C-alpha cells in the first residue's frame, strides 16, 4: 500500500463532527470516475453533489477536468464575485540546478519541493502568493476558490508560465464536506500538503453597526473565520495522520488589532480578530505535531476591491495615516508568505505579523 493511500485511510478514519454549512452552485464534469465519500448510514445520506476539479499536470498543455463527489445539502448562497485584476508579469520557478548551488541559508528560505494549497488563489493577493510559491520552488500548487471561471483561468495561466502541476478545485470555504473531499483528493494526487495558505475572505465596510444586517454578518463570519478553521482543520488532520510537519498561514488583517478610520466596519474587524486568535490557539494545540500556524495581517492593499471611485476619498485618508504614504502593492505579502512556508521559520509559530507600511505605528 502506498504512503499516500495509508495516510488517506488514516485521515478518513478521523471523526469529523462538523456539519456542512453551505456551498455555491456546481457545474458537473464527468470525464473520469470520481472518488466518493463513504457513509455507512444510507438512511441519513444527504444528497450528492460534485466539486469540479481542473488539473494541469507537468508536461501537458491541456487541462484535465474531473469531479470529486461529496455528500452534502444543497444550500445556495448568493455571492458577488469581483472581476479578476491580475498583472501579467512572468513567473520563473526555482529550478533544482539553482537550488543546489544556493548556500544553506538561502535554501532554507525557499519552498523547494513543497506542495502548497492556497484558498482564494484565483485572484488578488492569493493569486500573487501562489505565484511567489512557484518562484520559491514549490513542487505542486493547488488552488481552492469559489469562482469556476477565474479559478480555471488562474490555474491555466500559472501552469503556462511555470510548467508546474497546478490543480484548481471549486470550493466554498464554508462547505466542510467539499473541503474534506477536496483535501482527500489532493492527498491522493500529490501526497499530504506541506503548506496551507488561507487567503480566501471578504470585506464589508462603510456599514454602521446599528444597521448591519444579521445575514451579512453571519456570511462574513462564515467565510473569514469559519472558513479559516475548516480549511485548517482538514489540512491539519491530514498532516497529523501522516505525522508530517507543516506550515499553516492564515491571512488576517491589521483590522484584527486596530480599529480602522474613517470607515465603519466593526463586523469585519471582529472576524479578523477571531482569525488571529484562531491562529494562536491552533499553534499552541498543534505544536506537538510539528505543525506551525502563523498569521499575516496586511494593511491597506492596492487590490481590485479597493480600485473603485467610491473609495478615492477614503484612500487619501488611509495613505495620510500610513508612514510610507502608500497602499500595499499586490505582491508586498509574497516575501513574508514564502518565509512562513519555508524552513527558515521553523521555530516560529503563533505569530501575527503585521505588514502595513507602518499604519499601526500611530
C-alpha positions as CSV (number, residue, x, y, z in Angstrom):
1,X,0.0,0.0,0.0
2,X,1.4,3.4,-0.9
3,X,2.1,6.0,1.8
4,X,-0.5,8.4,0.3
5,X,-3.2,5.7,0.5
6,X,-2.2,4.8,4.0
7,X,-2.4,8.4,5.1
8,X,-5.7,8.8,3.3
9,X,-7.2,5.9,5.1
10,X,-6.0,7.2,8.5
11,X,-7.3,10.6,7.6
12,X,-10.7,9.3,6.6
13,X,-10.9,7.3,9.8
14,X,-10.6,10.5,11.9
15,X,-14.1,11.6,13.0
16,X,-15.4,14.8,11.6
17,X,-18.2,16.3,13.8
18,X,-18.7,19.4,11.6
19,X,-21.8,19.7,9.5
20,X,-22.0,21.2,6.1
21,X,-22.8,24.9,6.1
22,X,-23.5,25.9,2.5
23,X,-22.0,26.0,-1.0
24,X,-22.1,27.7,-4.3
25,X,-23.9,26.1,-7.3
26,X,-21.8,23.5,-9.0
27,X,-21.1,22.6,-12.6
28,X,-20.7,18.9,-13.4
29,X,-17.8,17.4,-15.3
30,X,-17.6,13.7,-15.8
31,X,-14.6,12.7,-17.8
32,X,-13.2,10.4,-15.1
33,X,-14.5,8.2,-12.4
34,X,-14.7,10.3,-9.2
35,X,-13.6,9.5,-5.7
36,X,-16.7,9.1,-3.4
37,X,-17.0,9.9,0.3
38,X,-18.4,6.8,2.0
39,X,-21.2,6.8,4.6
40,X,-22.4,3.8,6.5
41,X,-25.9,5.2,7.2
42,X,-27.8,5.1,3.9
43,X,-31.0,6.4,5.5
44,X,-29.3,9.6,6.6
45,X,-27.3,10.1,3.5
46,X,-27.7,13.6,2.2
47,X,-27.9,14.5,-1.5
48,X,-24.7,14.0,-3.6
49,X,-23.0,17.0,-5.2
50,X,-19.7,17.3,-7.0
51,X,-16.6,19.5,-6.7
52,X,-15.3,20.3,-10.1
53,X,-11.5,19.8,-10.4
54,X,-9.2,21.0,-13.1
55,X,-5.6,19.5,-13.2
56,X,-2.7,20.9,-15.2
57,X,0.0,18.3,-14.9
58,X,3.7,18.8,-15.7
59,X,4.4,18.3,-19.4
60,X,0.8,18.6,-20.5
61,X,-0.5,21.8,-22.2
62,X,-4.2,20.9,-21.9
63,X,-6.4,20.7,-18.8
64,X,-7.8,17.5,-17.4
65,X,-11.2,18.2,-15.8
66,X,-12.9,15.7,-13.5
67,X,-15.0,15.7,-10.3
68,X,-14.8,14.8,-6.7
69,X,-18.1,13.7,-5.3
70,X,-19.3,15.0,-2.0
71,X,-22.4,14.3,0.1
72,X,-24.0,17.5,1.5
73,X,-27.1,19.6,1.4
74,X,-27.9,21.9,-1.5
75,X,-28.0,25.4,0.0
76,X,-27.0,28.0,-2.5
77,X,-25.9,31.4,-1.0
78,X,-25.7,34.5,-3.2
79,X,-22.2,35.7,-3.7
80,X,-20.9,38.7,-5.5
81,X,-17.5,37.9,-7.1
82,X,-15.4,40.9,-8.2
83,X,-13.8,40.8,-11.6
84,X,-10.2,39.5,-11.8
85,X,-7.4,42.0,-11.8
86,X,-4.0,40.5,-12.3
87,X,-0.8,41.8,-13.7
88,X,0.7,39.5,-16.4
89,X,4.3,39.5,-15.3
90,X,6.5,36.4,-15.8
91,X,6.8,33.7,-13.2
92,X,10.2,32.0,-13.0
93,X,10.2,28.8,-10.9
94,X,13.3,27.9,-8.8
95,X,15.0,25.0,-10.6
96,X,16.9,22.2,-8.9
97,X,20.2,23.3,-10.5
98,X,19.9,26.7,-9.0
99,X,18.6,25.4,-5.7
100,X,21.6,23.0,-5.3
101,X,24.0,26.0,-5.9
102,X,22.4,28.1,-3.2
103,X,24.0,28.4,0.3
104,X,22.3,26.7,3.2
105,X,20.6,29.8,4.5
106,X,19.1,30.6,1.1
107,X,17.9,27.0,0.6
108,X,16.1,27.2,3.9
109,X,14.3,30.3,2.8
110,X,12.9,28.6,-0.3
111,X,9.8,26.3,-0.7
112,X,11.7,23.9,-2.9
113,X,9.8,20.5,-3.3
114,X,6.8,21.5,-1.2
115,X,3.1,21.0,-2.1
116,X,1.0,24.1,-1.4
117,X,-2.8,24.6,-1.0
118,X,-3.9,28.2,-1.3
119,X,-7.5,29.3,-0.8
120,X,-8.7,32.4,-2.7
121,X,-5.9,31.8,-5.1
122,X,-7.8,32.7,-8.3
123,X,-7.2,36.5,-8.0
124,X,-5.7,39.3,-6.0
125,X,-3.3,38.7,-3.1
126,X,-3.9,35.0,-3.0
127,X,-3.0,34.6,-6.7
128,X,0.2,36.6,-6.3
129,X,1.2,34.5,-3.3
130,X,0.6,31.4,-5.4
131,X,3.0,32.8,-8.0
132,X,5.5,33.5,-5.3
133,X,5.4,29.9,-4.1
134,X,6.1,28.8,-7.6
135,X,9.1,31.1,-7.9
136,X,10.3,29.9,-4.5
137,X,10.4,26.3,-5.7
138,X,7.0,24.7,-4.8
139,X,6.6,21.3,-6.4
140,X,2.8,21.4,-6.8
141,X,0.2,24.2,-6.3
142,X,-3.4,23.6,-5.5
143,X,-5.9,26.5,-5.8
144,X,-9.2,26.4,-3.9
145,X,-11.6,29.2,-4.9
146,X,-15.3,29.7,-5.2
147,X,-15.3,31.1,-8.8
148,X,-15.1,28.5,-11.5
149,X,-14.1,30.8,-14.4
150,X,-11.4,32.7,-12.5
151,X,-10.1,29.6,-10.9
152,X,-9.7,27.9,-14.3
153,X,-8.0,31.0,-15.8
154,X,-5.6,31.3,-12.8
155,X,-4.6,27.7,-12.9
156,X,-4.1,27.7,-16.7
157,X,-2.0,30.9,-16.5
158,X,0.2,29.6,-13.7
159,X,0.7,26.3,-15.4
160,X,1.6,28.0,-18.7
161,X,4.0,30.4,-17.0
162,X,5.7,27.7,-14.8
163,X,5.1,24.3,-16.3
164,X,4.3,23.1,-12.8
165,X,1.5,20.7,-11.9
166,X,-1.4,23.0,-10.9
167,X,-4.8,21.9,-9.7
168,X,-7.9,24.0,-9.2
169,X,-10.9,22.9,-7.0
170,X,-14.1,24.9,-7.0
171,X,-14.7,25.0,-3.2
172,X,-16.6,27.4,-1.0
173,X,-14.6,27.6,2.2
174,X,-17.9,27.4,4.2
175,X,-18.5,23.9,2.9
176,X,-17.0,21.4,5.3
177,X,-17.9,18.4,3.2
178,X,-16.5,19.8,0.0
179,X,-13.3,20.9,1.8
180,X,-12.8,17.3,3.2
181,X,-13.4,15.7,-0.2
182,X,-11.0,18.1,-2.0
183,X,-8.2,17.8,0.6
184,X,-8.6,14.0,0.4
185,X,-8.3,14.2,-3.4
186,X,-5.1,16.3,-3.0
187,X,-3.6,13.8,-0.7
188,X,-4.3,11.0,-3.2
189,X,-2.8,13.0,-6.1
190,X,0.2,14.9,-4.5
191,X,0.6,13.4,-1.0
192,X,-0.1,15.3,2.2
193,X,0.5,19.1,1.6
194,X,3.4,20.9,3.2
195,X,1.8,24.3,3.3
196,X,-1.7,25.7,3.6
197,X,-2.3,29.4,2.9
198,X,-5.8,30.6,3.9
199,X,-6.2,33.7,1.7
200,X,-10.0,33.5,1.0
201,X,-12.0,36.2,2.6
202,X,-14.5,39.1,2.1
203,X,-14.7,42.6,3.5
204,X,-17.9,44.5,4.4
205,X,-17.1,48.2,5.0
206,X,-18.8,51.5,5.4
207,X,-21.7,49.9,7.2
208,X,-22.8,51.2,10.6
209,X,-23.1,48.6,13.3
210,X,-26.6,49.6,14.1
211,X,-27.8,49.0,10.6
212,X,-25.6,45.9,9.8
213,X,-27.8,43.1,8.5
214,X,-27.5,39.9,10.6
215,X,-27.4,37.7,7.5
216,X,-24.5,39.7,6.1
217,X,-22.7,39.3,9.5
218,X,-23.2,35.6,9.5
219,X,-21.9,35.3,5.9
220,X,-18.8,37.3,6.7
221,X,-18.0,35.3,9.8
222,X,-18.6,32.1,7.9
223,X,-16.2,33.0,5.2
224,X,-13.5,34.8,7.1
225,X,-13.4,32.9,10.4
226,X,-15.3,29.5,9.9
227,X,-13.7,29.1,6.5
228,X,-10.2,29.5,8.0
229,X,-11.0,27.0,10.7
230,X,-12.5,24.4,8.3
231,X,-9.5,24.6,5.9
232,X,-7.0,24.4,8.8
233,X,-8.8,21.5,10.4
234,X,-8.9,19.4,7.2
235,X,-5.3,20.0,6.3
236,X,-4.1,19.8,9.8
237,X,-5.9,16.4,10.2
238,X,-4.1,15.1,7.1
239,X,-0.7,16.3,8.4
240,X,-1.3,14.7,11.9
241,X,-2.4,11.4,10.3
242,X,0.8,11.3,8.2
243,X,3.0,12.6,11.1
244,X,4.2,15.2,8.7
245,X,5.4,18.6,9.7
246,X,3.7,21.5,8.0
247,X,3.0,25.2,8.0
248,X,-0.4,26.8,8.0
249,X,-0.6,30.5,7.1
250,X,-3.8,32.5,7.9
251,X,-4.3,35.8,6.2
252,X,-5.9,38.0,8.8
253,X,-5.7,41.8,8.8
254,X,-4.3,44.8,10.8
255,X,-8.1,45.3,11.4
256,X,-7.9,42.4,13.8
257,X,-5.6,44.5,16.0
258,X,-6.8,48.1,15.5
259,X,-10.0,50.0,14.6
260,X,-9.9,51.5,11.1
261,X,-10.7,55.1,10.3
262,X,-12.8,56.7,8.9
263,X,-15.0,53.8,7.7
264,X,-17.3,51.7,9.9
265,X,-16.5,48.0,9.7
266,X,-16.9,46.6,13.2
267,X,-18.0,43.1,12.0
268,X,-15.1,42.7,9.6
269,X,-12.7,43.8,12.4
270,X,-14.2,41.2,14.7
271,X,-13.9,38.4,12.1
272,X,-10.2,39.2,11.6
273,X,-9.5,39.4,15.4
274,X,-11.1,35.9,15.5
275,X,-8.7,34.7,12.8
276,X,-5.7,35.9,14.8
277,X,-6.8,34.2,18.0
278,X,-7.6,31.1,16.0
279,X,-4.1,31.1,14.7
280,X,-2.5,31.4,18.1
281,X,-4.8,28.7,19.5
282,X,-4.1,26.2,16.7
283,X,-0.4,26.9,17.0
284,X,-0.4,26.0,20.7
285,X,-2.5,22.9,20.1
286,X,-0.6,21.5,17.1
287,X,3.0,22.4,18.1
288,X,3.3,18.9,19.5
289,X,2.6,17.6,15.9
290,X,5.3,19.9,14.4
291,X,2.6,21.9,12.6
292,X,3.2,25.7,12.7
293,X,0.4,28.2,12.4
294,X,1.1,31.9,11.8
295,X,-0.9,34.9,10.7
296,X,-0.2,37.6,8.1
297,X,-2.0,40.8,8.9
298,X,-1.9,43.2,5.8
299,X,-2.7,46.8,6.0
300,X,-4.5,48.7,3.1
301,X,-3.6,46.9,-0.1
302,X,-4.0,48.2,-3.7
303,X,-6.2,45.4,-4.9
304,X,-9.2,45.4,-7.3
305,X,-11.5,45.6,-4.3
306,X,-10.1,49.0,-3.5
307,X,-9.9,50.3,-7.0
308,X,-13.3,51.8,-7.1
309,X,-14.2,55.5,-7.4
310,X,-16.3,55.4,-4.2
311,X,-13.2,54.8,-2.1
312,X,-10.9,57.5,-3.5
313,X,-11.6,60.0,-0.7
314,X,-11.0,57.4,1.9
315,X,-7.8,56.1,0.2
316,X,-6.3,59.6,0.6
317,X,-7.0,59.4,4.3
318,X,-5.6,55.9,4.6
319,X,-2.4,57.0,2.9
320,X,-2.1,60.1,5.1
321,X,-2.3,57.8,8.2
322,X,0.4,55.4,6.8
323,X,4.0,56.5,7.4
324,X,5.1,55.1,4.0
325,X,2.2,57.2,2.4
326,X,1.0,54.5,0.1
327,X,-1.1,51.4,-0.1
328,X,0.5,48.0,-0.3
329,X,1.3,46.5,-3.7
330,X,-0.4,43.2,-4.6
331,X,3.0,41.4,-4.3
332,X,4.0,43.0,-1.0
333,X,2.9,39.9,1.0
334,X,4.9,37.5,-1.2
335,X,8.2,37.5,0.7
336,X,6.5,37.0,4.1
337,X,4.3,34.3,2.7
338,X,7.3,32.4,1.4
339,X,9.3,32.9,4.6
340,X,6.4,31.4,6.7
341,X,6.0,28.5,4.4
342,X,9.8,27.8,4.3
343,X,12.0,26.0,6.8
344,X,13.6,29.3,7.7
345,X,10.7,30.0,10.0
346,X,10.6,26.5,11.6
347,X,10.9,27.9,15.1
348,X,8.1,30.5,14.5
349,X,4.5,29.6,15.4
350,X,1.6,31.5,16.9
351,X,2.9,34.8,15.5
352,X,0.8,37.6,14.0
353,X,2.9,39.5,11.5
354,X,1.6,43.0,10.6
355,X,2.7,44.3,7.2
356,X,1.1,47.6,6.8
357,X,3.6,50.3,5.7
358,X,3.7,51.5,9.4
359,X,0.0,52.2,9.8
360,X,-0.2,50.7,13.2
361,X,2.7,52.7,14.5
362,X,0.4,55.7,15.1
